[in-house]
Amino acid sequence: MPSKPAARRGELRADQDLDLLMVDQVYGVFWYRFLLGHAPLNDTVADSLADSLVGATRRA
């Protein structure tokens, strides 16, 4: 898993569940916004999602 070497180098938190964080968060946004029409799926949402994912994976 690519996150283990990154965690050892101190680039990611060792306790971070990246599958839960990244896969579920990305598919959640996609599912609700695109497939169900909950809200628009646009560049602003994509930027916010990327910022959220990057921020959540950084070391505390």
Secondary structure as the mmCIF struct_conf table of DSSP 4:
data_model
#
loop_
_struct_conf.conf_type_id
_struct_conf.id
_struct_conf.beg_label_comp_id
_struct_conf.beg_label_asym_id
_struct_conf.beg_label_seq_id
_struct_conf.end_label_comp_id
_struct_conf.end_label_asym_id
_struct_conf.end_label_seq_id
TURN_TY1_P TURN_TY1_P1 PRO A 2 PRO A 2
HELX_RH_AL_P HELX_RH_AL_P1 SER A 3 ARG A 8
TURN_TY1_P TURN_TY1_P2 ARG A 9 GLY A 10
BEND BEND1 GLU A 11 LEU A 12
TURN_TY1_P TURN_TY1_P3 ALA A 14 ASP A 15
HELX_RH_AL_P HELX_RH_AL_P2 LEU A 18 LEU A 18
HELX_RH_PI_P HELX_RH_PI_P1 ASP A 19 ASP A 24
HELX_RH_AL_P HELX_RH_AL_P3 GLN A 25 PHE A 30
HELX_RH_PI_P HELX_RH_PI_P2 TRP A 31 LEU A 35
BEND BEND2 LEU A 36 LEU A 36
BEND BEND3 HIS A 38 ALA A 39
HELX_RH_AL_P HELX_RH_AL_P4 ASP A 43 THR A 57
BEND BEND4 ARG A 58 ARG A 58
#
